[in-house]
Amino acid sequence: MNDPARNRWAALVAIRLAATAGALLGVVLLGRAQTLGPRLLGVAIVASALWMLATVPRALARRWRTPK
């Protein structure tokens, strides 16, 4: 019942959801910002969330791959 593949899949999904939520938070911050400081923070949050979404799941899948 305790399949390691299921736990790894759940971890990948959780990382993707967290990155998506972070990107949405950054977009909301960008939309509501009146000054330059919060806008730059929103851009940084969106950029880091998109980087996380693109690289972290792939890196974990490569790390967890069965050796040949």
SEDOPA-480345 format. One record per residue (C-alpha): residue in three letters; x, y, z. Coordinates in steps of 0.25 Angstrom, whole numbers, plus 5000, padded with zeros to 4 digits. Each point is the difference from the previous one (the first is absolute). Layout:
ALAXYZ
...
END
This chain:
MET500050005000
ASN501250095003
ASP500550024985
PRO501250094999
ALA499550044986
ARG498750065005
ASN500850085011
ARG500950064989
TRP498850034991
ALA499350075011
ALA501350085003
LEU500150044985
VAL498650055000
ALA500150075013
ILE501350084994
ARG499250034987
LEU498850055008
ALA500950095010
ALA500750064988
THR498750034993
ALA499550065012
GLY501250095002
ALA499950044985
LEU498650045003
LEU500450085012
GLY501050074992
VAL499050044989
VAL499050055011
LEU501150085006
LEU500450064986
GLY498550034998
ARG499850085013
ALA501450075001
GLN500050154999
THR501550025001
LEU501249944995
GLY500549925012
PRO498849915001
ARG500049984985
LEU501449965000
LEU499749905011
GLY498849954992
VAL500949984988
ALA501149935008
ILE498949905007
VAL499449974986
ALA501449974994
SER500449915012
ALA498749934999
LEU500149974985
TRP501549965002
MET499549905011
LEU498949954992
ALA501049974988
THR501249945007
VAL499749945014
PRO499049894995
ARG501049964989
ALA501250005009
LEU499249915011
ALA499549914989
ARG501549984995
ARG500549985014
TRP498949895003
ARG500249934986
THR500349855001
PRO501549984997
LYS500349934987
END
